[in-house]
Amino acid sequence: MSGIRISRLEKRYGDRTVLHELDLTVQSGEIFALLGPNGSGKTTLFRILSTLIAPDGGQAEVGGCDVVRDPSGVRTKIGVVFQSPSLDKKLTVRENLKYGGALHGLHGEELRSRIKAASASLRLDEKLDEIVETLSGGQQRRAEIAKCLLARPEILLLDEPSTGLDPSARIDLWTVLVRLREEHGMTVVFTSHLMDESAKADRVAILNAGRLIACDSPEQLLQTTGPEILRVATREEERVAKFLNDECALSPQIIEGEVRAATSDAHAIAARVTTALAPVVLSTTVSKPTLEDVFLFQTGCRFHE
Amino acid sequence: MNNTHFWRPSLALWHRDVVRFLRQRNRIIGALATPLVFWVLLGAGFTPSFSAPGAAGMSYAAYFFPGTLVLIMLFTAIFSTISIIEDRREGFLQGVLVAPVSPGAIVFGKFLGGTTLAVGQAILFCVLAPFAGISFPPALLPTLFLSFILVGFSMTGLGFLVAWPMDSTQGFHAIMNIVLMPLWMVSGALFPLPQGNSIIGWIGALNPVTYGVAAIRQSLGGQAVSGLPGIPLALGVTFLFCVGTYAASYWLVLRKRKIA
């Protein structure tokens, strides 16, 4: 079976536990985001799934192969796109693709036709004979993906794929990922610290301090907070929070000079709190929830990038 | 379960090293220039006061020629292996480590690349041999070529063993100055090793690089220095040195990969 199954996965560095008994399943053909701030453990998880480091406990199966017992089996199923490209910058795109294919035992006509197909699919045909370091960041990322596609992996793992890309290259990258899933049924798993990027995935796992705090489709995750978010900026957070709790039956949170609460009637409550506590309320804001709000409500702390 | 590849990845890694090297002219010059400057200046400076055991009248430039060849191979091997450090963290090697490649292929490809470059550079330097009165007896050419290969291989091995566990290139330079250069210095490359009981003599006899230098020296004409290990012993020890550095490198990669 394809996809990824993780159960009770643990990783420690010295006496610091970076992954706490993580359970997670990625379905075959899914676009899946691992969202978390720095230090959340997402990169550690990425490195375990790509067989670069071994876990200290629990299991992880990638494409039906166990990462510890059968890492070379896993390696035949995955394509890995690193944050800092694994391309040789001094070589041409074609040379990089050739060597990349050779690592999977590809050669001759087969390799040539796959290079042609992969470069066409990623619009690199014109760039094949250019030295990698002369390409733009977006082109380099596409070349890296092309290299991964040569072996026709079932699962594509990407570490912070949009880092260093300008907005148009990000959109471009996203189009590529969606097409890969549609045309090849590929499973795409990427790590990210960007909310808007993660919100485009089929499902999102939110990690914080090595623990999975939520895992669902973005729509479902957003529903967990409530339809609207009320934010009150104030100098007396305790007083505002008490008012929202006692008078409006909400469960507010105090986060860095701001009181937040999820509600279905944010505008009316904003008016009430402003009227009742006029001297201490600096401003009120009503918005639709984002994944950041999901993170805030689950952890009680801000999502630091 | 064996679904890993060996030959094609090895050859790809080898080919990549050679292409990269040829594309970066400054590396070719860099690995040749320092030993060349040493050879010219030390040759000119020491020749008047130099006398090699058993070879009266031999110039220092002639004596130092095989040593310079080994230094060129050491430098070339270092240049080729030092790239492992950055490559593994944020470059080409990351992609190799997540591909179904047997760990032996990573070691073999890199050794093959380093050896090719080292031997190539050594042959290039041989153009200067006539200036030191050194000839190439045709009967000894196969031995010379074999010596180059074995020395190039073992030097790449030393570089690999230092580079693989390293996190920074600064660490590599420290080890190079503290370990690799002294190994070369006390090998009969720079000065004839003292005969009989002496600390330097013993260090030299235990130093595997000594045997590589001796093999190359005795494969060249005009190098009648006495007190060297014979060619069979010199080649034999150098071969074992190759096997040792290769085995140790393989073990390092295997341990790092934790591959099943």
Boltz contact constraints between the chains, C-beta under 6 A:
constraints:
  - contact:
      token1: [A, 50]
      token2: [B, 98]
      max_distance: 6.0
  - contact:
      token1: [A, 54]
      token2: [B, 258]
      max_distance: 6.0
  - contact:
      token1: [A, 69]
      token2: [B, 260]
      max_distance: 6.0
  - contact:
      token1: [A, 70]
      token2: [B, 1]
      max_distance: 6.0
  - contact:
      token1: [A, 70]
      token2: [B, 260]
      max_distance: 6.0
  - contact:
      token1: [A, 71]
      token2: [B, 259]
      max_distance: 6.0
  - contact:
      token1: [A, 71]
      token2: [B, 260]
      max_distance: 6.0
  - contact:
      token1: [A, 72]
      token2: [B, 3]
      max_distance: 6.0
  - contact:
      token1: [A, 72]
      token2: [B, 4]
      max_distance: 6.0
  - contact:
      token1: [A, 72]
      token2: [B, 100]
      max_distance: 6.0
  - contact:
      token1: [A, 75]
      token2: [B, 98]
      max_distance: 6.0
  - contact:
      token1: [A, 75]
      token2: [B, 99]
      max_distance: 6.0
  - contact:
      token1: [A, 75]
      token2: [B, 100]
      max_distance: 6.0
  - contact:
      token1: [A, 76]
      token2: [B, 3]
      max_distance: 6.0
  - contact:
      token1: [A, 76]
      token2: [B, 100]
      max_distance: 6.0
  - contact:
      token1: [A, 80]
      token2: [B, 98]
      max_distance: 6.0
  - contact:
      token1: [A, 82]
      token2: [B, 94]
      max_distance: 6.0
  - contact:
      token1: [A, 84]
      token2: [B, 90]
      max_distance: 6.0
  - contact:
      token1: [A, 86]
      token2: [B, 92]
      max_distance: 6.0
  - contact:
      token1: [A, 86]
      token2: [B, 94]
      max_distance: 6.0
  - contact:
      token1: [A, 86]
      token2: [B, 95]
      max_distance: 6.0
  - contact:
      token1: [A, 88]
      token2: [B, 92]
      max_distance: 6.0
  - contact:
      token1: [A, 90]
      token2: [B, 20]
      max_distance: 6.0
  - contact:
      token1: [A, 90]
      token2: [B, 23]
      max_distance: 6.0
  - contact:
      token1: [A, 99]
      token2: [B, 12]
      max_distance: 6.0
  - contact:
      token1: [A, 99]
      token2: [B, 16]
      max_distance: 6.0
  - contact:
      token1: [A, 102]
      token2: [B, 8]
      max_distance: 6.0
  - contact:
      token1: [A, 102]
      token2: [B, 9]
      max_distance: 6.0
  - contact:
      token1: [A, 102]
      token2: [B, 12]
      max_distance: 6.0
  - contact:
      token1: [A, 103]
      token2: [B, 9]
      max_distance: 6.0
  - contact:
      token1: [A, 103]
      token2: [B, 96]
      max_distance: 6.0
  - contact:
      token1: [A, 103]
      token2: [B, 99]
      max_distance: 6.0
  - contact:
      token1: [A, 103]
      token2: [B, 101]
      max_distance: 6.0
  - contact:
      token1: [A, 104]
      token2: [B, 99]
      max_distance: 6.0
  - contact:
      token1: [A, 105]
      token2: [B, 5]
      max_distance: 6.0
  - contact:
      token1: [A, 105]
      token2: [B, 8]
      max_distance: 6.0
  - contact:
      token1: [A, 107]
      token2: [B, 8]
      max_distance: 6.0
